[in-house]
Structures are given as structure tokens and as C-alpha cells.
Amino acid sequence: MKRMKVLFGNRRMMVLLTLAILVLAATALVASSASFTATSANPGNVFTAGALTISNKDTGGLSREGMTVLNLTASGMKPSETAVGTAVIKNTGSIAGTFKLTGVMDTSGGTYDAAFAHYLTLTVTEDATAIVTNKPLDTALASGVNLMGGAPWLPAAQHTYVFTVTFPNGAAGVENAYMGKSATIGLTWSAVQ
């Protein structure tokens, strides 16, 4: 029995000693498995859409949005008379865009006359360079005209447009058919990025 006690006692001691060695080995392994670590961050990446907006003013800096082009409305025109108007268009947005001018005839008025609209001529200059020359008012801008040759306007770019509408002086009596008639054109400036 003593032998059993010694054997079991030694065995118990062996088991405890083995467990202690295993715990120490595991601790040493964890403690000695050092590694380098590093981090790098790029926080706060914000994405904001740019804006493409148009300013439509007269040469004095007053807004003409929703109004006729300054001095372009002419009543009581006679043959050989002209009406002149100016618009200053600016890219007030934060991104570049290509600009276009379109003119659409307003046929809703009771005195609108298609023949008169076709008889009147339109000339448009862009910074003193003609982009439309003596074209019939009703078709001159119907399909739109790319401004600045279609080149993008950078933010804050602005250009001056002068419109001249002429009531031509034709053969004697031809204009009699247009007495009291009218033609109204709506101008739309558009920009695309």
C-alpha cells in the first residue's frame, strides 16, 4: 500500500508538475509571440455633388430671370426698325458646363402670326461675335445654338449676348399684311455638365 501511495503520490506530483510546465510553456509562447502592428487611417471622406447654375442679368447687373431681354420688347415697329436687347449670362455654379440658347415661339397670343414671325430677322452676338446672323425669328433658335462653340464654361465664366430683331423693309406694300400682328419668342438658357 505504501508503494501505491508513493506511486500515486509521485504520479499526482507528476501530473501537477506536467500541468505547471504546460501552463508555463503556454504563457511563454503567448508572451514570446510578439509581432509588429501598424495602422493608417483616412477618416472623413466627404463627397459633395457640384452645382451647375446660371445667372441671367442685364448689363447693369440686374436680374432678368423670368423677364424679357432688356429693351427687346418692341411695339409699333415699322419696316426697317430694329429692337435690341442684351443679356449677360454667367456660370454661377461650382462645376464647368456647356451652355446652349434655345428660342421657342409663343403661339398662344391672339395676334400671333406665323408669317410675321418668319418675316422678322434675328441676329445674336456673343461677346461681339455673331453666332446667328439675319435668320428668320421663328427658326433661328428653334433647334438651339451651342454657346462658346460648345466649349465648357468654367465656374464664374460670363458672356454678353446682344439680340437684334429687325422688321425688314421689303417691296412697297408687302409689310401691309403684318400690320397689327405680333410674334413672341421665349429664350431659354441651359447648361449641361
DAPEJO-V35811 format. One record per pair of residues at least 6 apart in sequence whose C-alpha atoms are under 6 Angstrom apart, sorted by the first residue. I is the first residue (numbers start at 1). J is the second residue. Records with the same first field share a line. If there is no record, write none. Layout:
# DAPEJO-V35811
I->J, J
This chain:
# DAPEJO-V35811
50->94, 95
51->93, 94
52->93, 95
53->91, 92, 93
54->90, 91, 92
55->89, 90
56->63, 64, 65, 88, 89
57->63, 64, 87, 88
58->87, 88
69->85
70->85, 86
71->85
72->83, 84, 85
79->167, 168, 169
80->167, 168, 169
81->166, 167
82->165, 166
83->164, 165
84->163, 164
85->162, 163
86->161, 162
87->160, 161
88->159, 160
89->158, 159
90->157, 158
91->155, 156, 157
92->156
93->155
94->155
95->155
96->152, 153, 154, 155
97->152, 153, 191, 192, 193
98->150, 152, 153, 191, 192
99->147, 190, 191
100->145, 146, 147, 189, 190
101->144, 145, 188, 189
102->141, 142, 144, 187, 188
103->141, 142, 186, 187
104->142, 185, 186
105->184, 185
106->184, 185
111->181, 182
112->182, 183
113->181, 182
117->137, 138, 183
118->136, 137, 138
120->136, 137, 166, 167
121->134, 135, 136, 137, 165, 166
122->134, 135, 137, 164, 165
123->132, 133, 134, 163, 164
124->130, 131, 132, 162, 163
125->131, 161, 162
126->160, 161
127->159, 160
